[in-house]
Amino acid sequence: MPEANELVGLIDVPGAERDALAEIIARDGLAVVAVEHHEQLPGDAVLVVAHARAVPSEAWGALAERLPTLVVSDERQDSDLLQAVDAGLVDYVIEPRRHGHLLRRMIRRVIDLNRLAQEREHDRARLAELNERLETHLAMLRLDQQAGGQIQRKLLPPSPQSINGVSGDYWLVPSLYLSGDFLDFQRFDDRYTLFYFADVSGHGASSAFVTVLLKSLSHRWQNEWDGQRPQDLAPRWLAGLNRELLDTGIGKHATLFVGVIDRERRYLHYSLGAQLPMPLLVSGGEARYLEGEGMPVGLFPDVEYPSLGCELPADFRLWLCSDGLLECLPGETLEARLEVLRSRAETSETLAALRDSLALGDDIVDADNEGDGSGRDELPDDLTIMMLSGFGNDDA
């Protein structure tokens, strides 16, 4: 039902017929203003009822563009009526004083349709504004994530590099911009080399923040270590990180492998928190998964992590891979994919050789540590491979 204050313009020649038509329209409580020419219509009119005899043929188009217009005529064959319809007017009524109820119903319908059209246009304009703001925010977020990814890559160690007779190389591709995978490979002194390999749950900004925390804590703990009892260092790091993650309350946990390579003894001290897949040690042409198990870091309080170790042969390769790599391997079960990974690590002499053996798209294979995810689709998970090899001709 139209509101009582809505104004309907009536265009007709002055006289009793116009007055009668205005009275018929006003019976629904509408305000009616009657004018002789369309130029006299007030600006607040919501609809026009125009008699075919009162509007010149060349004026119908302009009138239809200005306001929704109903045409009335006393004769069906009125040539002016036909011209009005051809100009695109909303509708027409023949003998309007006789069919006043029909005229009022059509007025109500046109007003309602026009109101709906205005609401749709308002909603469309509002939606366009919101979409523009969303695109702006998304662009800012994308720039922030790209900047965060660049900073995160600066925290990674140089690659490749050689420390204390052990060479380290890695390949890390984030799912898009920021990564939940992280690693480090640092010299403590002439005897000990420290490294860790982490996979934080999820990926994106929140997981990347945890890797920054990990980098900061490991740097602090490394500076605090006195070089004694290397077998205790890795379990202590994991226990400390476990407390820190629980204290933050951000709901993030991580799988982690921490190792200390003793150059003098040619021995690996390590501990782990639910690392999957386990690191692969290759020597003498054979690859085997390291032993051990431990709880994820950041899930349960007061967890004690194991102190583990193994001899390192004169020539070895130690492979560490994130669980995202398992999705790139054939096999129906986890065991089958782990066996494929073991077999390929066994025959791969270099990091590039293992990477190229995986079922990766060309855009991912071509990615390197300077990539930021631009130009490719988001990956289901971060992909990371780390290879440590030694001791070669090291005489220490």
Salt bridges, closest charged atoms under 4 A:
GLU6 OE2 - ARG115 NH2 3.00
ASP12 OD1 - ARG53 NE 3.00
GLU17 OE1 - ARG53 NH2 2.74
GLU17 OE2 - ARG97 NH2 3.92
ASP28 OD2 - ARG108 NH1 2.42
GLU39 OE2 - HIS38 NE2 3.26
ASP74 OD2 - HIS51 NE2 3.46
ASP74 OD2 - ARG53 NH1 3.32
ASP74 OD1 - ARG97 NH1 3.93
ASP91 OD2 - ARG109 NH2 3.39
GLU95 OE1 - ARG98 NH1 3.09
ASP112 OD1 - ARG115 NH1 2.92
GLU121 OE2 - ARG124 NH2 2.89
ASP123 OD1 - HIS122 ND1 3.77
GLU129 OE1 - ARG126 NH1 3.44
ASP184 OD2 - LYS215 NZ 2.84
ASP190 OD1 - ARG187 NH2 2.26
GLU224 OE2 - ARG220 NE 3.89
ASP232 OD2 - ARG229 NE 2.47
ASP262 OD2 - ARG191 NH2 2.81
GLU264 OE2 - ARG191 NH1 3.80
GLU327 OE1 - ARG337 NH1 3.61
GLU339 OE2 - ARG342 NH2 2.87
GLU346 OE2 - ARG342 NH1 2.91
GLU349 OE1 - ARG317 NH1 3.34
ASP356 OD1 - ARG355 NE 3.43
GLU378 OE2 - HIS203 NE2 3.62
ASP394 OD1 - ARG263 NH2 2.64
